[in-house]
Amino acid sequence: MNTAVLFYIVSVVMAGLTIMVAAVGAATAQGKAASAAFDAMARQPEIQSGISGSLILSLALIESLAIYALAISLVLLFANPFSPIIQPLLTGL
């Protein structure tokens, strides 16, 4: 197998793994945060507005990590910074 082809296969696989790990991690963290917030709201209903505000902020920050992983995956797929290293190998095909 050609080195350039192997490079692009690895890039696609790593982009997929990046999204997979980020989605699983974000979903797990959001579930734990929501569970803890609902538990706290059930214990002290009088401070529900403060807890829900903090929950929304936390969920936004957790989701931003998944969006960063999406950006990294898109860079790996469409604007790979290592492509100039591989381009001379492609001219030999």
N, C-alpha and C positions, 0 to 999 in steps of 0.2 A: 504494500500500500504506500502510496505517495505521501511524503511528509506534509505537503500542503493540504491534502484531503484529510489527513489525520488531524491536522490543526483545526480545520473547520468543523469536523465531527466533535472534537473535544470542546470547542467553543459553544456549539449548540447544546451539548449535554450539560455543560456547566451553567449555561443560561437557564436551562430547565431546572437543574438542581437548586440554583439560587432562588428561583421563584417558589419552588416546592418548600424549601426550608423556611423562607420568609412567610409564606402563607400559613404553614403549620404553626410556626412560632407566634405569629400575630393572632391567629385564631385562639391558640391556647392562652396567651396573655390577656386577650380581650375577655375570654370566658372567665378567667380567674378574677379579673378586675370587676366585671359586672356582678359576679357572684358575691364578692366581698362587699360591693356597694349595696346590693339588695339586702344582704344580711345586716349591714349597718343601718339601712333604712327601716328594716323590720324591728330592730332593737330600739331605735330612737327616731320615731316618725317626725318629731318636731324639727329636726335639722335636715330634713329631706332635701330642701333646695340647695343647701351647701354641698351635700354629698353628690347630688345629681350634677351640679356644676363641675365638681372635681372629676366625676366619672366621665363627663363629656370631654374634658380637657385630656384626661389620661387616654381615652380611646382614640382621640385625634393624634396624640403623640405616638401611640402604638402603631396606628395605621400608617403614619409617616415612615416608619421603618420599613414596612412592606413596600411602600412606594419607592423608597430609595433602592430596595432590592430590584424592583421592576426597572428602574433607570439603569442599574448596573447590567441587568440582563439585556436590555435593549442596546446598550453600548457594546456588549459582547457580540450581539448578533449583527448589528448594522454599522458600527463605527469602531471596530476592534482596534485598539491602539497597537496591537502586535502585528497587524496585517502588513505594514511596510517591511517587516523582517521576513515575512513569508512570500511577498510578492516576487522577489527574484527566483524563488523556487517554482512559482507558477509559470514563469516565462519559459522554463525548460520543458513544459508539458507538450 
